[in-house]
Amino acid sequence: RGLLYPCFCTRKDILREIEAAGGAPHGPEAALYPGLCRNLSEVERQSRMASGEAFAMRLDLGRALAEAGNDLTWIDQQRGLQHAQPERLGDVVLVRKDIGCSYHLAVVIDDALQGVTKITRGEDLFEATHIQRVLQKLLGLPTAEYEHHRLICDNDGRRLAKRDEAETIRSLRQRGVSPRELRARLGFQ
C-alpha cells in the first residue's frame, strides 16, 4: 500500500536538517520530522538497506490520510468528542531500529486483540491518540473510549514514572493512601 518508508536518519541528522532550515514546524513535544527520507528513490532505498545501513520505518502520513480519510474521531471522557489531527505528529516511526515495533503500533494492535473498550492513561499520551486513530482505521481495528487523566506527581511536582523508579500504587496503598485519596490525586473526584 506504500504507507511506510525506510528512514535512515539518526537524531543528529534530523537536528542538523532542522537547524539548516532555520527551524521546523513543531508538534506538541518536539520539532516534526522534516521528511529527509520520504522521497528517496526506490533504488537508493534498496541500495542503502542492502549495504546494511540501519533504518526505521516511518508512516507516510500524507498517504495514510489519503487512505484513511480525515474524519477520524474518538470520545475522550474528559474532553468530549475529539477530531484527530495527526499532522501534529507528522511521519511517526512505526518500526524502530532497535526493536521491531513502536509504541503507537503495538498499543493499537494489543488493545484490539484483548478487546479493550476503555483506555485510561495519563494526559501525556493524549497527543499519541491522534496517530493511533489513523492506525486503527488503516488496520480495520475498533476505536476504544479514552480517558486521559492528570499525571500523578510527587510532592515536588515530578511525574511518577516507572522509568524513574517512582513510587507504585501498591507502595502508596501500603503507606496508607486510600483508594479515595488516590482517585482525588488523579482528578477523578
SVG drawing of the C-alpha trace seen along z (x, -y; Angstrom):
<svg xmlns="http://www.w3.org/2000/svg" viewBox="-18 -30 45 41">
<polyline fill="none" stroke="black" stroke-width="0.4" points="0.0,0.0 3.0,-2.3 2.2,-3.7 5.6,-3.1 9.1,-4.1 12.6,-3.4 14.2,-6.3 18.0,-6.1 18.3,-9.3 19.9,-9.5 18.6,-12.0 21.7,-14.1 20.9,-14.1 17.3,-15.3 18.5,-18.0 21.1,-19.2 18.5,-19.4 16.1,-21.3 18.9,-23.8 19.9,-24.2 16.3,-25.0 16.2,-27.7 13.8,-25.7 11.0,-23.4 7.3,-23.0 6.8,-21.8 4.4,-19.2 3.3,-19.1 6.7,-17.7 9.4,-18.4 10.2,-19.5 8.4,-17.4 10.5,-15.1 11.4,-17.1 10.9,-14.2 14.5,-13.7 14.0,-10.1 10.3,-10.3 11.1,-10.9 14.2,-8.8 14.1,-6.7 13.4,-3.0 16.9,-2.3 18.5,-4.4 16.4,-2.8 17.2,0.7 20.9,-0.1 21.1,-1.5 19.2,1.4 21.4,3.9 24.5,2.3 23.3,2.9 22.6,-0.7 20.3,-0.8 16.8,-2.2 13.4,-2.7 10.1,-2.6 8.0,-5.8 4.4,-6.2 3.9,-8.4 1.2,-10.5 0.0,-12.1 -0.6,-8.7 -2.1,-7.3 -4.6,-10.1 -5.5,-9.8 -6.4,-6.2 -8.0,-6.6 -9.8,-9.8 -9.8,-12.9 -13.0,-12.1 -11.3,-10.3 -12.8,-10.9 -12.8,-9.5 -14.5,-10.1 -12.4,-11.3 -14.3,-11.3 -12.6,-14.5 -12.7,-16.4 -15.6,-15.0 -15.6,-14.3 -12.2,-14.7 -11.2,-15.1 -7.9,-13.5 -5.2,-15.9 -2.3,-13.5 -0.5,-16.3 0.5,-17.5 2.9,-14.5 3.9,-14.1 5.6,-10.9 6.0,-8.9 8.2,-5.9 6.2,-2.6 9.1,-0.2 12.2,-1.2 15.8,-0.4 16.4,1.2 13.1,3.1 10.5,4.4 7.6,2.2 6.9,-1.3 4.6,-2.1 2.0,-3.5 1.6,-0.3 2.0,2.1 -0.7,0.5 -3.4,0.3 -2.9,4.0 -2.6,5.2 -5.7,3.3 -7.8,4.7 -6.6,8.2 -7.5,8.0 -10.9,6.5 -10.1,3.3 -13.0,0.9 -11.9,-1.8 -8.4,-3.2 -7.4,-5.2 -4.0,-6.7 -2.1,-9.9 -2.6,-13.1 0.9,-12.9 -0.4,-10.3 -3.3,-12.4 -1.4,-13.5 -0.5,-9.9 -4.2,-9.2 -4.2,-11.3 -1.8,-8.8 -3.4,-5.8 -6.8,-6.6 -5.2,-6.7 -3.6,-3.3 -6.9,-1.8 -8.6,-3.0 -5.9,-1.7 -5.8,1.7 -9.6,2.0 -9.5,2.1 -12.1,0.8 -11.9,-2.5 -11.9,-2.5 -13.3,-5.1 -10.5,-7.2 -9.9,-9.0 -6.7,-11.0 -6.2,-11.9 -3.8,-14.4 -0.4,-13.0 0.3,-11.6 3.1,-13.7 5.1,-13.5 5.1,-16.2 7.7,-18.1 5.6,-18.1 7.7,-15.5 5.7,-12.9 5.6,-9.5 7.0,-7.1 8.3,-3.6 11.4,-4.6 12.3,-6.9 11.6,-4.1 8.8,-6.2 6.5,-5.0 3.9,-2.5 0.2,-2.3 1.0,0.8 3.5,-1.2 1.1,-4.1 -1.5,-1.7 1.0,-0.1 1.8,-3.6 -1.9,-4.0 -3.1,-6.1 -6.7,-5.2 -8.3,-4.5 -10.4,-7.7 -7.2,-9.8 -5.6,-8.2 -8.6,-8.9 -8.5,-12.5 -4.8,-12.8 -5.8,-11.5 -8.5,-14.1 -11.4,-11.6 -13.3,-13.3"/>
</svg>
